[in-house]
Amino acid sequence: MDNWHERFKDMKRGLKKLEGPGTNDQIAEIIGNTPASVKDATQPNKELPRWARLSVVLYERYIRDHVK
């Protein structure tokens, strides 16, 4: 599939435009982890976790279907 890390970065940039900072702090709050664990889990040298890939797919579908 496409580069998950690039797609994840695009999602964070898009969230920043829609709702303010698309930060690891916000992601950590939503998923119940610490910002440091989000940063560690999403390092480019590691496979992107399933929860992050799911969030990318949901974000991309939402943008495709709802944002003009």
C-alpha positions in Angstrom: 0.0 0.0 0.0 1.0 3.7 -0.1 3.5 5.1 2.3 1.7 5.0 5.6 4.0 7.4 7.3 3.5 10.1 4.7 -0.3 9.5 4.8 -0.1 9.9 8.6 1.8 13.2 8.3 -0.8 14.4 5.7 -3.6 13.5 8.1 -1.9 15.4 11.0 -1.5 18.5 8.7 -5.1 18.2 7.6 -6.4 18.0 11.1 -4.3 21.1 12.0 -6.1 23.0 9.2 -9.6 21.7 10.3 -9.3 21.8 14.1 -6.1 23.4 15.2 -3.0 21.5 16.1 -3.0 17.9 14.9 -0.5 17.0 17.5 0.7 13.8 19.2 -0.9 15.3 22.4 -4.3 15.3 20.8 -3.9 11.8 19.4 -2.7 10.5 22.7 -5.7 12.0 24.5 -8.1 10.3 22.1 -6.5 6.9 22.2 -5.5 6.9 25.9 -1.7 6.9 25.5 1.0 9.4 26.3 2.3 11.8 23.6 5.7 10.1 24.0 4.2 6.7 23.2 2.5 8.1 20.1 5.7 9.7 18.9 7.6 6.4 19.5 5.0 4.3 17.8 4.9 6.5 14.7 8.6 6.8 14.1 9.5 6.4 10.4 11.8 3.5 11.1 8.9 1.4 12.6 5.9 0.0 10.9 2.9 2.3 11.5 0.6 0.7 14.1 -2.8 -0.5 13.1 -4.6 2.2 15.1 -2.7 4.8 13.2 -3.4 3.2 9.8 -7.1 3.0 10.7 -7.1 6.7 11.6 -5.5 7.5 8.3 -8.1 5.6 6.3 -11.0 7.1 8.2 -9.6 10.6 7.8 -9.0 10.1 4.1 -12.6 8.8 3.6 -14.1 11.6 5.6 -12.2 14.2 3.6 -13.1 12.5 0.3 -16.8 12.4 1.2 -17.4 15.5 3.3 -14.9 18.3 2.5 -15.2 20.1 -0.7 
